[in-house]
């Protein structure tokens, strides 16, 4: 999620790695096949948080993603879901706080040093069922938010491995987030 680096006139190994979001392995940059350098080993062992570029990169992605969700016709201001439509039109003064909370959540679930403390705790510290219950988010709406997250990760050119891990962490909470919708269907 690092902002792509635009080298002045020449690229060093460091700027190339940073430009790729830290996902390139040093040995492949050097053109040495099958050689596990200390830098490559460190990259492979790094937490998702570190591979995403840390809090500032994560915050940039969350900012873009959150704005995109508001504009999304399926889950945003034009949503057929009255709860989502209302939140994205009448509660936008809360969006900066939501972006902050989302950033903390991603930092926490990706292995970063920041602690997410929910305003409406679920079963676990990163549980989302209580916070989303009243929004009655359907599985299809959840999938659209996931698709929006994928588009945002593509916008920031997040490498495939990290993108997959972020989307998997998000998908792991689908049952929690859609709990309110399922309860309303009974």
N, C-alpha and C positions, 0 to 999 in steps of 0.2 A: 503494500500500500504506500510505499515511499513515493513521494513526488518524483517523477522522472528527472534525472540529473541531465542538464544540458552542458556538456563540457565546452569550455571556451574554444580551444583549437585542437586539443589532443585528449585522448582518453587514457586514464590510468586504469590498472586493474580494479582499484577501489571504486572509481566513478562508474565503471562498467557494471560492477556488482551492485552498487547502489541504484543505478538506473534500472536494473532488472528487478528491483524490489528485494535484492539480497538473495535471490533464489538461484542464481547461477553458481555453479560449483567452480572453485578456483582452478581445479585441474583441467576443466574443459576450456576455461578461458586461456590457459597456458598451452592448450593443445596437447596435453599429455593424457593419453587414454589409460584408464585403469589405475591411475596414480592417486591415492588418497592423501592429499596434502593436509597439513594441520588446519589450514583455512577451510578446506572442503569438509573435513571431519567436524570442525566447529559449526559450520553451517548446517550440516545434517543433524547435529545434536541440538541446535538452537530451538527454543520454544517457538510456537506459532506467533506469539506476541512479538518476539524479536525478529522473526522472518517477515512479519508484516511491516516492520519499521518502527514499532513502538507507538506510544500514545499519540504523538502528533499526526502520524500517518493514519492511524485508526480514526482519530477525530475528524480528519479531512474526509475520509470515506463515509463516516456516519453522517456528517453534515450534508454531503451530496445525496446520500441515500435517503435521509429523512425528508429533504426537500422534494425528491423524486416521488416518494410515497404520497405526499400531499397532492401532487399534480396527477398521480396515476388515476385514470378514469375508473378502474375497477375497485380500488381500495382507498382512494383519496376523496377529494372534494365532490366528485360526481358519482361516488359509489352508490350502488343500489342498496347497500346495507345502511339503514338509517343511522345506526350508532357510529359507524366509521365516517359517514358523511358529516354528521354533526361534530364529531371530534375534530375533523380536518377543516371545518369552517368556523366553529365557535370557540375552539380551544387553542388556537394558534399562538396565543400569548404564552402558552405552556411549552411550545416547541423547543425553545432553547434549553429548558430544563430536561426535556425528553432526550434531546441530543446528548446532553451531558450524561444522563443515566445510561443511554445506549452505549456511549463510549466506554463508561466504566464497566458495563456488562461484557462488552467484547474484550476489553483488556483482561478482565477476570477469567472468562472462559478460555482465553487463548494463552493463559499462563503468565500473564503480566503481573507486575507488583501492586496494581491498584485493586482495592477491594470494592466490590459492588454490594451496596446495601439497598435492598428494595424498599420502596415507599409502601408497597402493599405486598408483604412477603408471601411466597408460595410455600410448598412443602419443603423446598430446599432454598439455600441462599440465592441461587440463580434461577429459581422456579418462577414461571411467568403466568401461572394459571389465574391467580387472583387479580393481577393487574389487567388482564385481558378479558376476564369473564364477561363484564358488562358490554363489551364491544361485539360479542357474538360473532366472532370471526370464523367463517366457514373454512373447511379444508381447501377449497378452491381459492378463496381469498388469501389464505396463508401461502399457498403456492405462488400466487401472483406477487406477494411481498418478497418471497424467496427469489422469484424471477427478477424483480427490481433490484434486489441485492446483487444478483449475478451480473446484471447490466452495469451496476455501479462498480463492481470489482473489475469488470472488463474496461470500463472507462479509465480506471486508474492503472490498467495493465498489470493487475496482480497475476503472478504466475499461476499456472494450472494447479500445482500441488497445494498452494496456500488457498486458492479460490475454493478448491474442493473441500479443504478442511474447514474453512469458514462456513460454507454452505451446509456441511454435515453438522457442525455445531448448532447452526440455526435450526436445521431440520429436526434435531434431537428434541426440540421443545414444541413440536407441532401439536402433539396431543394436549399439552398444557394450554397452549394458546387457543386451541379450538374447543376447549372444554365448555365454554359458555354457549357456543352454537349447538353443541351436542345436547346439552341440558335443555335448551329451548325447543329442540326437535321432539322431545319426549312428550 
